[in-house]
């Protein structure tokens, strides 16, 4: 199984992501490490700030999101489905590129985007 470089980070759904990314670069010294696609609305961008990564998108509805990396998505799904957890699975683990991806909401209504590297793959940082 791939190494998980960091386990938790904010996943922001914003308007005008490029403006925000330039601001993070200029004001906070951030380094853009990924932008997909290379032009047009941002589907996914990653900005490194110190030893942390912020992920941004313009595709999701406005809301609160957390990106969480794990090496055992199935156990996490089982914990979420335990009676009384207060969590809800939005989408079961599905393969997307080199990750299994699952979406869940916590008791406060925050959406968690959970990713697990697929065997033989390494998570990108």
Secondary structure as GFF3:
##gff-version 3
##sequence-region A 1 125
A	DSSP	beta_strand	8	13	.	.	.	ID=ss1
A	DSSP	alpha_helix	17	28	.	.	.	ID=ss2
A	DSSP	beta_strand	31	36	.	.	.	ID=ss3
A	DSSP	beta_strand	44	49	.	.	.	ID=ss4
A	DSSP	beta_strand	52	57	.	.	.	ID=ss5
A	DSSP	beta_strand	65	69	.	.	.	ID=ss6
A	DSSP	alpha_helix	73	80	.	.	.	ID=ss7
A	DSSP	beta_strand	88	96	.	.	.	ID=ss8
A	DSSP	beta_strand	99	105	.	.	.	ID=ss9
A	DSSP	beta_strand	111	117	.	.	.	ID=ss10
###
